[in-house]
Amino acid sequence: MRWKGRRKSSNVEDRRGQRAGIGGGSGSGLLGFIPMLVRTKTGRTILLVGVVVFIGSRMMGIDLLPLLLGGGGATTSGEPRELTAADREKGEFVATVLADTEDTWRTIFKQQGGTYREPSLVLFTGAVNSACGTASSAVGPFYCPGDQKLYIDLSFFQDLSQRHGAPGDFAQAYVIAHEVGHHVQTLMGISDQVRQAGRGRSKSEVNALSVRQELQADCFAGLWGHAANTTRQLLDPGDLEEALTAATAIGDDRLQRESGRSVVPDSFTHGTSAQRVKWFRRGFESGDIASCDTFSVNID
């Protein structure tokens, strides 16, 4: 991917090396913190401490849709550690990819008669506080609609390469673009519609809605890839295959098999490997946001 020397986003908060602390805030709207067990991308169950939230599983972890969001701020304590040259380069890569997603979605929103509101991206190490609560890096990259920020511990990229067999910078860019896709869904009101539609439904029905939302975020990531390739010529030969390998690696069916569990379609929250590849490719090949309607068509 030809990313060096390009514009970097100013919407990056670098909290790497800092400690996450639970902030009490002013108490406006918060009902306190509760422990929650969350199934992670790797099939493990971890403890997430946060405000009372509606949890929908999201790519590489979860997208946290809070039922109650208050003004109690999260705090971060401790001095940041000194970053190595490699650390700084990783941060520059993320900032460059984020900037390119900004360019893409600003154009798309303008074409639709709207204005794109850019998200922030938080880099962290180990654990982080957000408006959706405190999360461990084991959760993986996630988007919090409460503060409209993306959260990424960059050690995940090593895990993506070594554990899941999906190396390459465009595979990493796909992860970022997918989480930006959830931000787009928030701005367009889609996330709220999904949450409303899930009320009173069975767990399997809520999971099915989550799959459609995740696949749309994959398609939105593909839209960015299309623009990056055709408008700005950022892709190198083999980059598309890197993204498709990543999409395959994090399909629900594959992750369940790798964890030694039986494949249970009703438990899927993100979609199968084949579905994730299909919808990323659809966005990438069409470049048309209308092609990303996963809610009114057969997703297979």
C-alpha positions in Angstrom: 0.0 0.0 0.0 1.4 3.4 -1.0 0.7 5.3 2.1 4.0 7.1 3.0 4.2 10.8 2.4 0.4 11.3 2.3 -1.7 13.5 4.6 -2.2 12.3 8.2 -5.4 12.8 10.1 -5.3 15.2 13.0 -8.1 13.2 14.7 -5.7 10.7 16.4 -5.3 10.5 20.2 -2.2 8.6 21.1 -2.6 7.1 24.6 -0.1 4.4 24.1 1.8 3.5 27.3 -0.7 5.2 29.5 -2.8 3.4 32.2 -6.6 3.3 31.9 -8.5 4.4 35.0 -12.2 4.5 35.8 -13.4 8.0 36.0 -16.2 9.0 38.3 -17.1 12.2 36.5 -20.0 14.4 37.5 -22.5 11.5 37.7 -24.9 13.1 35.2 -26.8 10.1 33.7 -24.4 7.3 34.8 -25.8 4.5 36.8 -22.4 3.3 37.9 -20.1 0.5 36.6 -20.9 -3.1 36.3 -18.8 -6.2 35.3 -19.8 -7.8 32.0 -18.5 -11.0 30.4 -17.7 -10.5 26.7 -16.8 -13.1 24.1 -13.8 -11.8 22.2 -12.7 -12.2 18.6 -10.5 -15.1 19.6 -13.3 -17.0 21.3 -12.1 -16.2 24.8 -14.4 -14.6 27.5 -13.0 -11.5 29.2 -14.3 -9.1 31.8 -15.4 -5.8 30.6 -16.1 -3.1 33.1 -18.3 -0.3 31.9 -21.6 1.6 32.0 -24.8 -0.3 31.5 -24.7 -0.9 27.7 -26.3 -2.8 24.9 -23.5 -4.9 23.5 -23.5 -5.9 19.9 -20.5 -8.0 18.8 -18.4 -6.2 16.2 -15.5 -7.1 14.0 -12.3 -7.9 15.8 -14.2 -7.4 19.1 -17.3 -5.4 19.7 -19.1 -2.2 18.9 -20.6 -0.9 22.1 -24.0 0.6 21.8 -24.8 2.2 25.1 -28.3 2.4 26.5 -27.3 5.1 28.9 -24.5 7.6 28.2 -23.7 10.2 30.8 -21.2 13.0 31.3 -18.9 11.0 33.6 -15.6 11.1 31.9 -13.0 8.4 31.6 -9.6 9.3 32.9 -6.2 8.2 31.9 -3.4 8.2 34.4 0.4 7.8 34.2 3.0 9.3 31.9 3.1 7.9 28.4 6.1 5.7 27.6 8.6 6.8 25.0 7.6 5.5 21.6 10.2 3.7 19.4 10.7 4.5 15.8 8.6 1.4 14.9 5.8 2.6 17.2 5.8 6.1 15.6 5.7 4.6 12.1 2.7 2.4 13.1 1.0 5.5 14.4 1.7 7.4 11.2 0.3 4.5 9.1 -3.0 4.6 11.1 -3.2 8.4 10.9 -2.7 8.2 7.1 -5.3 5.5 6.6 -7.8 7.4 8.8 -7.1 10.6 6.7 -7.9 8.7 3.5 -11.2 7.4 4.9 -12.0 11.0 5.8 -11.5 12.0 2.2 -13.6 9.1 0.9 -16.5 9.6 3.2 -16.5 13.4 2.9 -17.0 12.9 -0.8 -19.7 10.3 -0.5 -21.7 12.3 2.1 -21.4 15.4 -0.1 -22.8 13.4 -3.1 -25.7 12.4 -0.8 -26.3 16.0 0.2 -24.9 15.6 3.7 -21.8 16.6 5.7 -19.4 14.0 7.1 -18.5 14.4 10.7 -15.1 12.9 11.2 -14.5 10.4 14.1 -11.5 10.4 16.4 -9.2 7.3 16.6 -7.6 6.4 20.0 -4.4 4.4 20.1 -3.9 2.6 23.4 -1.9 -0.1 25.1 -3.5 -2.8 27.3 -6.7 -1.2 28.3 -8.6 2.0 27.5 -11.5 4.1 28.8 -14.3 5.2 26.5 -17.8 6.6 26.8 -18.9 2.9 26.5 -16.8 1.8 29.5 -13.3 0.4 30.1 -12.1 -2.3 27.7 -9.1 -4.6 27.5 -7.1 -4.9 24.3 -8.3 -8.5 24.2 -11.6 -7.1 23.0 -9.9 -6.0 19.8 -10.5 -2.8 17.8 -13.9 -1.3 18.5 -16.0 1.7 17.8 -17.9 3.5 20.6 -20.9 5.6 19.3 -21.2 7.4 22.7 -18.1 9.4 21.9 -17.8 8.6 18.2 -14.3 7.3 18.6 -12.4 4.2 17.2 -10.2 2.4 19.7 -7.2 0.3 18.6 -4.3 -1.4 20.4 -1.9 -1.8 17.6 -0.6 -5.1 19.0 -3.7 -6.5 17.4 -2.1 -6.1 14.0 0.6 -8.6 15.1 -2.1 -10.9 16.3 -3.9 -10.5 12.9 -0.8 -11.5 11.1 0.6 -14.3 13.3 -2.4 -15.8 14.9 -4.9 -15.4 12.1 -2.6 -15.6 9.2 -3.6 -12.3 7.7 -0.4 -10.1 7.2 0.0 -7.0 5.3 -0.7 -3.3 5.6 -3.9 -3.4 3.5 -5.3 -6.0 5.9 -4.6 -3.6 8.7 -6.2 -0.8 6.7 -9.3 -2.9 6.2 -9.6 -3.2 10.0 -9.6 0.6 10.4 -11.9 1.1 7.5 -14.4 -1.4 8.9 -14.5 0.5 12.3 -15.0 3.7 10.4 -17.9 2.0 8.7 -19.6 1.7 12.1 -19.1 5.4 12.5 -20.8 6.0 9.2 -23.7 3.7 10.3 -24.0 5.9 13.5 -24.1 9.1 11.5 -26.7 7.7 9.1 -28.9 6.5 11.9 -28.5 2.8 10.9 -27.0 1.7 14.2 -29.9 3.2 16.1 -32.4 1.5 13.8 -30.7 -1.8 14.3 -30.8 -1.3 18.1 -34.5 -0.4 17.9 -35.3 -3.4 15.7 -33.6 -5.7 18.2 -35.8 -4.8 21.1 -38.0 -7.6 22.3 -36.4 -10.0 19.8 -34.8 -13.4 20.6 -31.0 -13.7 20.9 -30.8 -15.4 17.5 -32.8 -12.7 15.9 -30.6 -10.0 17.4 -27.5 -11.9 16.3 -28.9 -12.0 12.7 -29.4 -8.2 12.8 -25.8 -7.8 14.0 -24.5 -10.0 11.1 -26.3 -7.7 8.6 -24.8 -4.6 10.3 -21.3 -6.1 10.3 -21.5 -7.1 6.7 -22.6 -3.6 5.8 -19.5 -2.2 7.6 -17.4 -4.6 5.6 -19.1 -3.3 2.4 -18.4 0.3 3.6 -14.8 -0.6 4.1 -14.8 -1.9 0.5 -16.1 1.5 -0.7 -13.1 3.1 0.9 -10.8 0.6 -0.8 -12.4 1.3 -4.1 -11.8 5.1 -3.7 -8.2 4.5 -2.4 -7.5 2.4 -5.5 -9.3 4.2 -8.3 -9.1 7.8 -7.2 -5.7 7.9 -5.4 -4.0 4.8 -6.7 -2.8 3.7 -3.2 -3.0 0.0 -3.7 -0.1 -2.2 -4.6 -0.5 -5.6 -6.4 -1.7 -8.1 -3.8 -3.3 -5.6 -1.5 -6.9 -6.6 -2.3 -5.9 -10.2 -1.5 -4.6 -9.1 1.9 -7.9 -7.6 2.8 -9.8 -10.7 1.6 -7.5 -13.0 3.6 -8.2 -10.9 6.7 -12.0 -11.0 6.0 -11.7 -14.8 5.6 -9.7 -15.2 8.8 -12.3 -13.4 11.0 -15.5 -15.1 9.8 -17.6 -16.5 12.6 -17.5 -20.0 11.2 -13.7 -20.1 10.9 -13.2 -18.6 14.4 -15.5 -21.1 16.0 -13.7 -24.0 14.3 -10.3 -22.6 15.3 -11.4 -22.4 18.9 -12.5 -26.0 18.9 -16.2 -25.3 19.0 -19.0 -26.5 16.9 -20.2 -24.1 14.2 -23.5 -22.7 15.4 -25.0 -20.3 12.8 -27.5 -18.8 15.2 -24.7 -17.6 17.4 -23.0 -15.7 14.5 -22.7 -11.9 15.0 -20.4 -11.0 12.2 -21.0 -13.4 9.3 -19.2 -16.3 7.8 -15.9 -16.0 6.0 -17.6 -16.2 2.7 -20.1 -13.5 3.6 -17.4 -11.1 4.8 -15.4 -11.6 1.6 -18.5 -11.1 -0.5 -19.6 -7.9 1.0 -16.1 -6.3 1.2 -15.6 -7.2 -2.5 -19.1 -5.8 -3.4 -18.2 -2.4 -2.0 -14.7 -2.6 -3.5 -15.9 -3.4 -7.0 -18.9 -1.2 -7.1 -17.8 1.9 -5.3 -21.6 2.6 -4.9 -23.0 3.1 -1.4 -26.4 1.8 -2.7 -24.8 -1.6 -3.2 -24.2 -1.9 0.5 -27.8 -2.4 1.6 -27.5 -5.7 3.6 -30.8 -5.3 5.3 -33.2 -5.9 2.4 -31.4 -8.6 0.4 -30.1 -12.1 0.7 -26.7 -11.7 2.3 -25.3 -15.1 1.2 
